[in-house]
Amino acid sequence: MKPLITSSLMAVGAFLLAAGPALVAAQTSTSTGGPASAPAVDQHGPTIKDAYGKLFLIGTAGDIPGNYSSDELRLIKENFTVVTPENCMKPGPVHPEADTWNFQRPDALVKWCQDNDIAIHGHTLVWHGQTGNWFFQDANKEVLTQRLKDHISTLVGRYKGKIRSWDVVNEAINDGGNAQTAGTENLRRSNWLKIMGPDFLPLAFKFAHEADPKAKLFYNDYNIEAGAKHRSSMVLLKRLIKEGAPIYGVGIQGHWTTGRVPFAEIDKAISDYASLGLKVSISELDLTIRGASGGQLGGGGGRGARRNTPASPQDLKAQADDYAKLFSIFVKHKESIDRVTFWGLNDRRTWRFGQNPLIFDSNNLRKPAYVAIVDAMLHPNHDLANPAR
């Protein structure tokens, strides 16, 4: 890997040398009086943004700034270069009825990000989940196509020149696969597919491009890094490209679990997508300590996932090691990576609450994973970046 020698990275090095002794299993208690569990971590020094900002965007997801504390907003400004709205731009919340739009929260998010020089990735224009039934009521292909166009044109057009990129279609591929679906797109039997057929995907990209020709447009899905779903994603993406859809990249959601991260498959998937001329985003990254879930709507993460179980020092070390391996792979593929976005801000603001999945704890403090990610940039490890196939 070509070395990156900047003043920021020199400062990172000094930070890590100082932080090393701090990453011990000294016990600390939470501000709420919870059980002691987390090892002490130096909270000062360069940020993840300092380390990775010249390689690709580093992001977080949330419907900011409403209901966020000043400390949380400060954390976002200090550490991230792009924000994804977690819910407020999804079809259901933003467009609940044909003649009703809820722009208050999206407008506030866009203004806050512009005021703080933070880019925005829009999420999401077309999805089978969180979409009002009115879209499909009494609709044939022609009617639904017009409703789709009106929705995309209005939403993307409102923020033309303000939102850099969009998830145009989200989670259109069915889970699993078998001999009958091998080598096919294996599209989910959503109302979009039932009424419009497979044309709904290229049409959505076409409408988004017409509304904002400069926006970068992505297909986004979970579990597409491996197995039958990865093969189906390649078939789908090749069709979109062949049909001239203005697709810029693909988002691998990245909802993984410590100890079960498919490193080799992730490495290969990034190469596969790049071979199609597409950029890759790790669009919804979180790495749970216990429990499991894909990105599917309603994925609960396992029994007891909602309990805020304290993480042991061993848990945190294992999580840090896996995050370091992931970012080593991302650095290796830096020419292909557009963005790495954590899905949430901290272990309190996460859809996988109770599984301690992010790099800040519930008190906005850096976890061992944070330092491990920065170290992966400063001290590249060939073995970590090239997992065995």
N, C-alpha and C positions, 0 to 999 in steps of 0.2 A: 504494500500500500504506500502511495506517495505520502511522505510526512507533511503534516500541517503545522507550521511553526508560526504562531501568532502570539501577541502579548497575552491574549485571553488564555491560551493553552498553557503558556508558561506559568500563569497564575494558577491554573487548574493543577499543574504539577505540584506547586508549592502547597496548595490546599490539601492534596491527597497525601503528601508526605506528612503533613501535620495531622491529618484526619486519621491516618492508620491506627495509631494507638487508641484513638477514641472509639474505634469500632470494636469494642469489647462487650462482653455480656454484662456490663454494669446495668443494674435494674433501675428503671424509672417508673413513676406512677403517672397516670393521666390526670389532667386538671379536674376531671370529674370524680376523682377518687377511686377509679377502677383498679383492677389488679395490676401489679407491676409485671411488665413483660418485655418491653422493647429495649434493645441495647442502645447505649448512648451513641449518638452520631453528631459530629461537628456540624452545626447549622450555618456556618459562615463559609465564605469563599465563593468561587465562580459558580455559575448556574449551569443547568443542562442546556439552556439557550446559548450561553457562552461557548460551550463545548461543541455543539452540533449546528449552530446557526448558519454556518457557511456551507454545510452539506445538504441539509434539507430542512423543511419546516418542522417545528416541534409544537404540538398542539394539545389542547384540552377541550373537553365537551361540557357544555352547560348553558342554561338559559339565562345568561348574565345580562345586566347586573342585578336585576331584581332578586331580593331575598339573599343576596350574597353579602357577607360581612366585609368591612374595610380590609381586614387581614386577608381574606380570601381573594379579594380583588387585587390587592398588592401582590399576592403570590402569583396570580395569573400574569400580571404585568412584568414581574421579575423573571418568569421562567418560560413563557410560551410566546410563540410568534404567530399562531393561528388558533382560532376558536371555531368549534362546530356547535351550532345550536342543538341541544340534545333532544328536545321535543317540539319547540314552539314553531318550527317551520315544517313539521310533518303535516300531511294533508288534513288529518282530523282536527288537530288544534287550530291550524291557521285558516282552514276553509271548511267549517263544519256543515254548512248548508250552501246551496247553490248561489244564493245571493248574500251570504254572510262571510265576511273576512275579519279575522282577528290579527291586526297588524301591530298592536301596542307593544307586545314583547319582542317580536322580531325587529321593529323599528328601534327600540331601546338598545337591543344587542348591537345592531349595525352602528348606531351612533356611538356607543361606548367603545367599540373596537376602532372606529375611525378616529375618535378623540385620543386613543392610546396607541395608535400606529400598529394595530394588530390585524392581520388578515382574517378573512372569514371564509369558511367552507360550508356551503349550504347543504342541508340534510332534511328531508329527502323529497324528491318530486313525485315519484311513483312507487307505491308500496302496497302489498296486500293487507298489511296491518295498519291500524290507526288511520283508516280512510273511511269517510262517511258513506253510508249506504246510498245516499242520494246520487252519487256518481253513477251507480249501476241500475237504479230504479227505472223500469220501463225503457231501458236503453238497448238499441241495436248497435251494430258496429259504427254506423255513421254518427249516431247521437253521442256514443261514448267517446269517439275520436274527437268530436267537437268540444266536449266537456274537458277532456284531457288537455287539448290545446289551449282552451281558455284558462284553465288552472295554471298551466306552466307559463303561458304568456304573461299572465297577471303577476305571478309571484316572481319569476325571474326578471321580468321587465321592471318591476318596482325597484329592484336593487341592481339594475344594470350598472356596471362599472364600479360597484361597491362590494360585491361578493366575487371573489377570485375564481371559485370552483364550486361545483355541485355534484352530489350524488343524484344522478338522474333516475336510475332504476335501482331499487333495493331488494335483494333477496328473492330474485325471480326463479332461481333454480331449486328444484325439489330436493329434499334430503334423501340420502341413501342412493341406491342404484342396484341394478341386477343385470342379467344377461340381456334382457329385453331393452334396457336403457343404455347399455354400453355404446359409446360412440354417438350418443344423441345429446341434445340440449337438456333433456329431462326437465322441462319447465314445470314449475309449480302450477297446479290447477286452480289458479286464482280467478277472480271475476274478470280481471284484465284479459287473461288468456282465453277464458270461456267466451267472452263477447267479441273481443277484437282479434283473437288469434295472436300468433307470434309477432305480428307487425307492431304491436304496442311498444316494443322495445326500440326499434329504430325510429319510429315516429316520435317517441318521447325525446330522444336525442335531437332529432330534427327541430322540434318545437323549441327546445331549450336553446339551441344554437341560434335560431332565428331571433329569440328574445334578447340574447346577449352573445353576439358572435365572439367576444374575447374571453368568455368564461371557459374554464377547463372542465370537461365533462367526464364523469366517472360512472362505471358500474360497480356496485358495492354488494358484498355478500359474506357470509360466514362459512367456515369449514371448506372453503374452496382451495385450500392449500394442499389437499391430499385426496387420494382415492378417487372414487367414481365422480364425486362432485367437482374435483379439480378437472377431470377429463371433460365433464360436461361444460364447465366454464370455458375451456379452450375452444370447444365446438361453438358455443354461443358467441364468444368474442370474435372468432374468425368470421362468423356470419355477419356480425355487425360491421366489421371492417370491410368485408366484401361488398356489402350493400351500401357502403358509403356513409354510415352513421358517423357523425363528428365526435367520436369517442377519443378521449385523451389518455385515460388510464383506468385501472381497476383497483378497487379497495379490498384488501384482505382484512376482515374485521379484527381478528387477533384476540378473541376471547379464549384464553388458554389457562391451564392449571399447572402450578409448580410440580415438577417431577414428571409431567406428561406432555411437555411442549414438543411438537414434531419438528425439531430443528432442521433435519435433512430435507423434509418435505417443504418447509418454508423456503429454504435456500433454493431448491429446485423450482418451486413455483414462481419465485421472483424472476429467475432466469427464463422460465417458460413465457411469462407475460412480456418480459422485455424483448424476447425474440419476435413478438408480434408487433413491436414498435410502440408498445404502451408503457407509460409510467405506472409505478406501483405506489400505492399508499397503504400503510398499516393504519387503518382508519378508526379502529375502536379498541385500542390495546388495553388489556388488563390481564393480570396474571395472579389468579387466586392462590391462596395458600391451602385451602381445603374446599372441597366441593367442586362440581364441574357444571358447565353449561356452555352451549353454543350461543349464537347470537339470536336464536329464535325468540319471537315474541312469547312471553310466558315461561321462558326457561328459568327455572327457580334456583338452579345451582346446587341441588342436593338437599337432603334432609338437614334441617337445622341451619340452613344458609342464612336466615334472617337474624340469627343470634350473633351478637358482636363478640365472638370468641377471641380472647387475647392470643396474639401470636407469640410463640416461644422464640428465643434467640436462634434456635436451630431452624425454625420455620423461616425466619427473616433472612438467615444466611442462605438457605436453599433458594428462596425467591430472588435474592440479589444475584446469585450465581446464574440463574436462568435468564434474568433480565440482561446480564452482561453478555451471555451467549447470543441472545436475540440482537442486541445492538451491535455486536461484532459482525453478525451477518448483514445487518443493515448498512454498516459502514463499508463492508466489502462491495455491496451493490449500490453505493452512493450515487452512481451515475443514473441509476434506474429509479431510485426512491424519490418521490415528490414530497412526502409528508409522513410523519409518524405522530399520531394523535392518541393520547390516553383518554379512555372513555370515562370521564369524570375528573374531579380535581383531587380528592383525597379519600381516605378510607371511610369517611362519613358521607361524602357526596358521590355515591356510586350505586349503580343498579345491582351490584353484587355485594351489598352491605353485609357485614359479618364474615366476609371471606378475605378481608385485608388485601385487596388486589392492586393497589396503586403505590406510587412512590412517595407520597406524603401520608402521614397517619391522620387520625381523626382530629388532631390538634394542629394540623398544618405543618408538622415537623418532618424534615427529611428522614427517610428510612434508609437502611443499608443499601437497598436497591438503587437509591438515588446516586450514592457515591460509586457503586459498582458500574452504573451506566456511564458516568463521567470517566471513570478509569478505563472503560472499554474503548473510549475515544483516544485517551492519552497514551495507553500502552496496548496497542493492537496485538491480539493473540491469534496466530495463524490457525491453531487447532480449534479455537472457539469459532472462528469465522468460516471454517470448512468442516462442518460436521460430516461424519461418515454417511455415505449414501446407504 
